[in-house]
Amino acid sequence: MKNYPNPFNPETTISFALAEEARTADVKVYNIKGQLVKTLMDAQVSPGEFNIIWQGTDNNNKRVASGTYFVKLNVNGEEKSVRKVTVVK
């Protein structure tokens, strides 16, 4: 999993690839306290490449504060990747 640009303002593109079909695949953003900020994807998916745009908002569509966040990819309930991203204003 990767993202660009990083740091970012106002948005970043998160890219990843899956080699096998997934019963569940989710991409979620957490703050440094480990609290869920935003669910970007939660779906059953086929193999392929994925690009998700995070516009720096939380689940209520409010802009998040500047700082460090963690984007986590889980496939079939197993953590596959964690990426540190930085929001700047």
VENSULUR-V250970 format. One record per backbone hydrogen bond with DSSP energy under -0.5 kcal/mol. CO is the residue of the C=O (numbers start at 1). NH is the residue of the N-H. If there is no record, write none. Layout:
co;nh
CO;NH
CO;NH
//
This chain:
co;nh
2;15
4;13
8;88
12;14
12;54
13;4
13;15
14;52
15;2
16;50
18;48
22;45
24;76
25;43
26;74
27;40
27;41
28;72
29;37
29;38
30;70
31;34
35;31
37;59
38;29
38;40
41;27
43;25
43;45
45;22
48;18
50;16
52;14
52;54
53;55
54;12
56;64
58;61
62;58
67;87
69;85
70;30
70;72
71;83
72;28
72;74
73;80
73;81
74;26
75;78
78;75
81;73
83;71
85;69
86;7
86;8
87;67
//
